[in-house]
Amino acid sequence: MSRDAAIVSLRGAKRWQQGHPWIFRSDVSQPPLGAAGAVRVRDVRGHALGWALWSPGSEISLRLIDGDPDAVIDGAWWHARLDQALARRAPLASQTNACRLVHGEGDGLPSLVVDRFDRWLVVQLLSAGLETFRAEIVDALRSLTGAEGALARNDAAVRDREGLPRGVEPLWGTVPDEIEVLEHGVRYLAAPRTGQKTGAFLDQREARVLVGGVAHGRALDLFSYHGSFALHLARRADAVTAVDSSGPALARAAQNATLNGFTNVTCAEADAFEFLREALRNGERYDTIVVDPPAFAKNRPSLPAAVRAYRDINLHAMKLLTPGGLLYSASCSYHLTKPLFWEMLQDAAAGAGRRMVLRSLTGQPLDHPEVLTIPETGYLKGALLEAAD
Ligand code: SAH
């Protein structure tokens, strides 16, 4: 058999047949001879499976991109696949000028992330195989979006596992340090170059509207980052306190409140766990609380400690609620699955001694597609809860 193709085990092939695009190193019976790039894939019986991105140094060796063995993976192919992803986002145009244009495996474009902030793009190329198509991807994105500039935020840690260097570099044009985003009537500044991840957390857009619509009284936004939830809360609540441990993020939160003309937002630079304990000691109460922490469970071994941290923060937040008060709680840890998230909330409610009622569950928005056969595409879940006593 020729060595320009990858030969995979039947177990690897079965994964593809069941709708998951990854084949791990242990299921590659014979690797391709060449460097990273697109390769044909066959199973050990010689059956052609299609095309994959090949990452020689990664545990995830192959990522299926096309099940058609006769496909031609050229500029036109990337253009067509990206066009499909963009078409899916069309309904968002009336609500926001910022959204995720490509959610990797969720859009059939493994290891590629593209976020749009108004007239600029932030791109992440997260595998060695994908990197070899940088020019084709850039060309297609330029012509499809007409964006004035794009930045590669290739400083994500996963690039280490692909043997790729980390860095932030321009792809074309000039991307401003701060870009004003409009999201369901609220405006905020995102920082694509220096901000966390790609500069803003676009995945909670719909949840912010949900909570903003029912917010009342005294509100608290924990893990506020640049205040995205706080701004939506400020529309209805009397007063909002935005808490985060990052000074630069909070400085932008204050700026963002001013940008919207809100005078009822206060920023507090603090550890959220300590803030809650202090508030309880002082006998404070809140009518609306948002808990949207970073991923406490970064990997499976850290899951037990993460569950304790989630439980702790939610338990204390529940205790702080006034009767009839609302808590929106979220987790973006892939390892904290939906059932574990729910179990954690049940434990927290029991520990807090509060009768918490479920108002609604939230997941990922349209521009962050979660594919059922690819669990890794789903990571975000949330619950809006009401303290009934
Ligand atoms: N709610 C935000 C996103 C939060 S991201 C939004 O909708 O945009 C998580 C945030 O938690 C980051 O801004 C990070 O700085 C902050 N953070 C991490 N650990 C923290 C801690 N122990 N106390 C307070 N903030 C923390």
Residues whose N, C-alpha, C, O or C-beta is under 5 A from the ligand:
A	BS01	SAH	F201 Q204 L222 F223 S224 Y225 S228 F229 V243 D244 S245 S246 A249 A270 D271 A272 F273 D292 P293 P294
